[in-house]
């Protein structure tokens, strides 16, 4: 724990809740300890990223929110999303495909994993969806893209940091170096490769 940066943010965000700090050498035992505490207290333990059946409903809220916005603002033909574990993007694909007659094409920038792993995760999400709600789940169309730069998970380079600075200066948006900066660089490269690309 440090008195600066992300640790301070977590300290503030979870001030009203009990916290347990672990030394780095104990990290390998955290899952076992957390599982035991969850069993003892009746708490729900979500894995990092929330990628489990219990996290499906929360992730589905993104698709629901987008559908509500589309009803108000008009149809959207394409959506871009970044992906680490794939969970949020996979649930988005199932949610949009199920909620809309003509779902938009979902472009997924794979900041981690491969297209094959993403597709396998998509099938896991379908099983979780079926266990959560007995409706005929349909997938929206999707395409996977590798980041155009710093494609290894967690890697950054000068292009990523330049994009972060440019977006902040030009649009007031603060991108992160692991996901959103790579998403925007990949979207911009896609636009360059597809000169007539201009979806609503």
C-alpha positions in Angstrom: 0.0 0.0 0.0 1.2 3.5 -0.9 0.0 6.9 0.2 -0.5 8.0 -3.5 -2.0 7.1 -6.8 -4.4 4.2 -7.3 -4.0 3.1 -3.6 -5.4 6.4 -2.5 -8.3 6.1 -4.9 -9.1 2.6 -3.5 -8.8 3.8 0.0 -11.3 6.6 -0.6 -13.7 4.4 -2.7 -13.9 1.7 -0.1 -13.6 3.8 3.1 -16.9 2.5 4.5 -16.0 -1.2 4.0 -13.6 -3.5 5.7 -10.4 -4.0 3.7 -7.7 -6.6 4.0 -4.2 -5.7 2.5 -1.9 -8.6 1.5 1.8 -8.5 1.0 3.0 -9.4 -2.5 4.5 -12.7 -1.3 1.0 -13.7 -0.1 -0.9 -12.9 -3.3 -1.0 -16.5 -4.4 -3.2 -17.3 -1.3 -5.6 -14.4 -1.7 -8.2 -16.5 -3.7 -8.3 -19.2 -1.0 -8.5 -16.7 1.8 -11.2 -14.7 0.1 -13.2 -17.8 -0.7 -13.1 -18.9 2.9 -14.2 -15.5 4.2 -17.0 -15.4 1.6 -18.2 -18.8 2.8 -18.0 -17.7 6.5 -19.9 -14.5 6.0 -22.3 -15.5 3.1 -20.7 -12.9 0.9 -20.6 -13.2 -2.9 -17.1 -13.5 -4.3 -16.6 -12.3 -7.8 -13.4 -13.1 -9.6 -11.3 -10.3 -11.0 -13.2 -8.7 -13.9 -16.5 -10.2 -12.7 -16.3 -12.9 -15.4 -18.9 -15.3 -13.9 -22.6 -16.0 -14.0 -23.2 -13.8 -11.0 -21.6 -10.9 -12.8 -23.7 -11.3 -16.0 -26.6 -9.1 -15.0 -24.3 -6.2 -14.1 -22.4 -6.5 -17.4 -25.7 -6.7 -19.3 -26.6 -3.2 -18.1 -24.2 -1.8 -20.7 -26.3 -3.3 -23.5 -29.6 -2.2 -21.9 -28.2 1.4 -21.5 -27.1 1.5 -25.2 -30.5 0.2 -26.4 -32.2 3.0 -24.4 -29.9 5.6 -25.8 -30.5 4.3 -29.4 -34.3 4.6 -28.8 -33.8 8.2 -27.9 -31.0 9.2 -30.3 -31.5 6.9 -33.3 -30.0 3.7 -34.7 -26.3 3.0 -34.4 -24.8 0.7 -37.0 -21.5 -0.1 -35.3 -20.1 -0.1 -31.8 -16.4 -0.3 -30.8 -15.4 -1.8 -27.4 -12.0 -2.8 -25.9 -11.6 -6.2 -24.3 -9.3 -7.6 -21.7 -10.9 -10.8 -20.3 -13.6 -10.4 -22.9 -16.4 -10.6 -20.4 -18.0 -7.2 -20.9 -17.7 -7.3 -24.7 -19.1 -10.9 -24.8 -22.1 -9.9 -22.7 -22.6 -6.8 -24.8 -22.8 -9.0 -28.0 -25.4 -11.3 -26.4 -27.3 -8.4 -25.0 -27.6 -6.4 -28.2 -28.3 -9.4 -30.3 -31.1 -10.4 -28.0 -32.6 -7.0 -27.4 -32.6 -5.6 -30.9 -34.0 -6.9 -34.2 -31.2 -5.4 -36.1 -28.2 -5.2 -33.7 -25.2 -3.1 -34.6 -21.9 -4.7 -35.6 -19.7 -4.8 -32.5 -16.0 -4.2 -33.2 -13.9 -5.8 -30.4 -10.3 -4.6 -29.9 -8.6 -7.5 -28.2 -6.2 -5.9 -25.7 -5.6 -9.4 -24.3 -6.3 -12.9 -25.7 -6.9 -14.2 -29.2 -10.0 -14.3 -31.4 -10.3 -18.1 -30.6 -10.3 -17.4 -26.9 -12.8 -14.7 -27.3 -15.1 -17.0 -29.2 -14.8 -19.7 -26.5 -15.6 -17.1 -23.9 -18.7 -16.1 -25.9 -20.0 -19.6 -25.7 -19.4 -19.6 -21.9 -21.4 -16.4 -21.7 -24.2 -18.0 -23.6 -24.4 -20.8 -21.1 -24.4 -18.3 -18.3 -27.1 -16.2 -20.0 -29.3 -19.3 -20.4 -28.9 -20.1 -16.7 -29.8 -16.6 -15.8 -32.8 -15.9 -18.0 -34.8 -18.4 -20.1 -35.0 -16.4 -23.3 -33.8 -17.2 -26.8 -30.4 -15.5 -26.7 -29.0 -14.2 -30.0 -25.6 -12.8 -30.7 -25.0 -9.5 -32.4 -22.5 -9.7 -35.3 -19.0 -8.9 -34.3 -15.4 -8.6 -35.5 -12.2 -8.9 -33.5 -9.3 -6.6 -34.1 -5.8 -6.7 -32.6 -4.5 -3.3 -31.4 -2.5 -1.5 -34.1 0.3 -0.8 -31.6 1.5 -2.2 -28.3 -0.6 -5.4 -28.8 0.8 -7.4 -25.9 -1.4 -7.0 -22.8 -0.2 -4.3 -20.5 2.4 -3.0 -23.0 2.6 0.6 -24.0 4.8 2.7 -26.3 5.3 6.3 -27.4 2.3 6.1 -29.8 0.0 5.1 -27.0 1.2 8.0 -24.8 1.0 10.5 -27.7 -2.6 9.4 -28.3 -3.5 9.9 -24.6 -2.0 13.4 -24.7 -3.7 14.3 -28.0 -7.2 13.1 -26.9 -6.9 14.9 -23.6 -5.8 18.2 -25.3 -8.3 18.0 -28.2 -11.4 16.5 -26.7 -10.9 16.7 -22.9 -11.0 12.9 -22.7 -8.5 11.0 -20.5 -7.8 7.6 -22.1 -6.0 4.8 -20.2 -2.9 3.2 -21.8 -4.0 -0.4 -21.5 -7.4 -0.3 -23.1 -9.0 2.9 -24.4 -5.9 4.5 -26.0 -5.4 1.3 -28.0 -9.1 1.2 -28.9 -9.0 4.7 -30.3 -5.7 4.1 -32.2 -7.2 1.0 -33.8 -10.4 2.8 -34.6 -8.5 5.6 -36.3 -6.4 3.1 -38.3 -9.6 1.3 -39.3 -11.0 4.6 -40.6 -7.8 5.3 -42.6 -8.0 1.8 -44.1 -11.7 2.2 -44.9 -11.8 5.8 -46.3 -15.6 5.7 -46.7 -16.1 4.5 -43.1 -18.4 6.9 -41.4 -21.1 5.1 -39.4 -23.6 7.0 -37.3 
